[in-house]
Amino acid sequence: MKDIATGLQHIGIPTNDIAETIAFYEKLGFTIALRTENKEAKEQVAFLLLGNLMIETSENRQAAMCSGAVDHIAIDVKDIEAALSFVNERNLNNLNDCIHFLPFWENGVRFFKIEGPNKEILEFSQIGLKPIFT
């Protein structure tokens, strides 16, 4: 994985009110890097940037509203297929996930998720590649 991963891509935080969440983080100095909609999930989404820290917030009306309510930690990878193979070879794909595509950013994002030992969700994500359909 050390040859595939490049670092932290973003931290996913669910929200019940995206406008309130954006306003809060803007007061901290974050700027909106991307605001879009996940049409499949019917969720408003914003990526908020402060230096090299990116927060993805999505209005899913299911925010836990308690301490520890981070939805996922996304690891940036340069080869999503290699990352999935790495995870599968080690029997870590405990969610039996596959590579998904969302039309975020200029050329989209491809990702998959696994669950850590503490029920934390780890997302492996590659930005900038169009989906490959077979």
C-alpha positions, 0 to 999 in steps of 0.5 A: 500500500505504501507505493499506492497511497499518497496520504489523507484525501479527506474526512467525511462528515455527515450533516443534517444541514449543509448550509449550517455546516458550510458556514461553521467551517468557513468561519474557521477559514475553510473555503468551498473547493467543490459543491455538488449533488450526489444524485444517486443518493439524493444528497447535497455535498460540499468539499471544504478546504483549509491548507491541505485538509479537506472535509467532505460533508454530505447532507444525508439527514442521518448525522449521529449528532454525537461525539465521534460522528465522522462517517469515513476517512478517505485515503488518496490512492494513485491506482484504485485497482491496485488498492482494491487488489491489495485489500482483497489479497489480504482478506480486508474487503469485509464489506465486499465492496467494489469500485464506485464512480461519482461525477465529482471534480473535473473527471470524477472520483473512483472509490471503495470502502472497507471497515476497520476493527473499530467499525471505522470506515476507510475509503480508498479514493482516486480522483480524476479518472473517468469510470471504466465500464465492462 
